[in-house]
C-alpha cells in the first residue's frame, strides 16, 4: 500500500499578512496496489507530455502543480485515472481556532505531525488488513531534524495499527522526484480551494474518490 501526503495553505497565523490562508489542508492519496500507483504515475507523465509540453522544444515543464494547472488539464488527468484503485483522505484545519501554544515555531511542527497522524489513523481498517508493507511518501518541505521527528512520531503512533509482519517505510521526496506527489498536490489544491474560496469546480470532479474528509476545529 502506498500513501502520498501533501498539504495546501500555510501554517502562518497572522491573518493580516498578505497571502496568508484561512485554512490549512492535508491530503493523503492512497494507492492500494503497485498497479494503481503505476497508473497514477503514467497519467501524470502523459498529461505533462500531451497537454503541457506538446509542441514545446525548450523549457519543458517536469511537473504539474495544483495552483498553476488549469481546469481542462486537471480534467484530462482525472479522466485517465478515475476508475483505478485509489482513494483520498483529507483534513482541513480551521486556523482561527488553533490554540496559541501551537502557533509558535515548535508548536506548528507538533501541530503538523499531529494532523498527519490523525488523518492516517482514519485509514486504520485498511492498515490493519494490509498484506503489503506500507510506504508513506511525504512532500519534502522539512529540514533533517524535522524529518527525523516526523518519522519517529508517525512510526510510534501508527505501530499499533499495523500487523506484526507489516512495516511502515517513510520517505520524503520532492514533487519532481514523484509523479504521485504531483497527483496528490492536484487533489489537495482542489480541496483547499473548496474551503478557502468556496471554489468547487475541480473538487466536484473528483469528490467521489474521497473516502474521508473533515474540517478540524470547525
N, C-alpha and C positions, 0 to 999 in steps of 0.2 A: 504494500500500500504506500502511496506517495502523497505527501501533504506539502502544498506550496503556500507560504504565508507572505502576505504583503499588507501594506497599510496606505491609507489616503487621508489627507488632512495633516494637521500638526498637533504636537503636544505643548504648544505655547499657550500661556494663559493671560496674555494681555489683549483684551478684546479691541483695544484702540489701535493696536499695531496693524499697519497695512498688510493685507494678505493672510492674517490670522484666521483660522477656521473656527466655526462654532462646534463642529463635530469632529471626531477622530474615529476612523473606521479601520478595523482589522478584518481581513478576509482570508479564508483558507480554501484553496482548491484541492479537492480530494480526488485522486485518481485511483480507482480500485485495483487496477492491474497495470502491468507493463504495456499492454496493448493500448489501453486508454491514454496512458502517458505519451506513447509514441504518436497517437492520433492528434493529440493536442499540439505536440511539437511540430508535426507535419503541417497542421493547419496554420500555425503561426508562420512557419517558413514559407508556405505557399502564398499566404496573404502578403507578406513582405515582397516576395518576388513578383506576384501578379498585380498587386494593387499599389504598392509603394514605389518599387524600383523599376517597374515596367517602362522600358524605353530610355531609362537613365544610363548614362555611360560614366558619369562622375558623381562623386559624393553620394554613393548609395547608402541608404539607411540600413542599420542592422537590427533595429528593434522597434516594437510597437509600444506606445505609451498611451494610457487611457486619456490623459489630458490633452494629447496632441493629435489623436487619431479621430477622423470624422466618422459620423454615424454609418455612412454607407460602407466604409471599410470594416467597421466593427460588425456590421450585419453580415458581410461577406464571410468574415472569420467564423461567426457563430453558425452559419449555415453548414460549415464544414465539420462542426463538432457537436451539434445539438443532440444527436442520438447516441453518443458514446457514453461509456461507463464512468461518469464523473459527476460530482455534485459540489455545492458551495455551502460553506458555513461562514456566517458573518456577524459582526457585532459593531454597533455604532455607539460611541461614547458621547454622552451629553456633557461637554466640558464645563458648562456653567455650574454643574452640581458636584464637581470634584472637590474634595476636602483640601484645605490649604497645605496640609502636610505632604500631599502628593504633587504639589506644584513646584517643589524645589528640584534641583538637578538630580539628586539622589532619588527623590520621591517619584519623579517621572520615569526613571528606569524601572523602579519597582512596579509602578502602575502598568507600564507596557508589558512587563513579564507576567503580571497577574492577569491582565486581559487576554493575553495569548493563551495562558493556561486554562482559564475558564471556558474559552471558546473551544479549545481542543478537547476538553473534558466532555463537551456535548457530543463528541464522537465516540464516547466510551463503548457503546454496544458494538460498534464496528471494530474498535481496537481490541476488544475482548475476544472477538471471534476471528480475528485476523490469522491467517495461516502463513503470512509473509512477514518479514521484518518491516518495520515502519521507517520510512525515510521522510524526515521533515526538512524541507529546504526553505530557508528564510532569505528574503531580500536583504542583501548586505548593506547595512547602514550604521553599524556599531563598530567601536574600536575593540581591540583584542580583549580588554578587561570586561567590557560589556558582553561580548560574545561568550566568554567563559561563564560569567554569572548567569546569563540566559540559559545556556546549555545545562548547567548544573541544576538550576531551579526547575526547568521543564522536565528533565530526566527524573529527578527525585519525585516530583509531584505526579507524574504520569506512570511511574513504575507500577503502581497498584492496579492499573487498568490493563496491563499487558500480560498475556500468557507467559509462563516461565520460559518457554523456548523462543519467544519473540523479543527482538531487541529494537530499541529506538536509536536511530542514527540521525544526528542533526548536522546540517551543513549550511553555511552562509555563503551565498553566491551573488554576484551582480546580475542584473537582468540581461546583460549582454552574454552571460555565460549560460543562461537557461531560458529557452523558449517558453517553458511552462510558467516561469515567473512573469513573463510578459503577458501571458494569458490571464493570470490572476490579477495583474495590475489593471487590465481592461475591465474585469468584473468589479474589482474593488472601487475603481473610479465611478462606475455606474451607480453603485450603492451609495457612495459618498455624495454624488450629485442628488440622489433622492432625498437624503437627509439634510444636506446643506442648502440646496436650491429648489427643492421640490421638482426637480427635472427627472421625469420618468421615461424619457424616450428610449434610452439604451437599456435601462433597468427592466422595463416591461418586456423586452425581447427575451431576456434570459431568466426572468424571475422564477419560472417553473423548475429551474435547476437548483434553486436554493432549498437545501434540506433544513437549515436552521438560520433564523435571523432574529435579532433582538436589538432594542435600544437600551443601553445600560445607563442607569441613573436618569431615567426619563423624567 
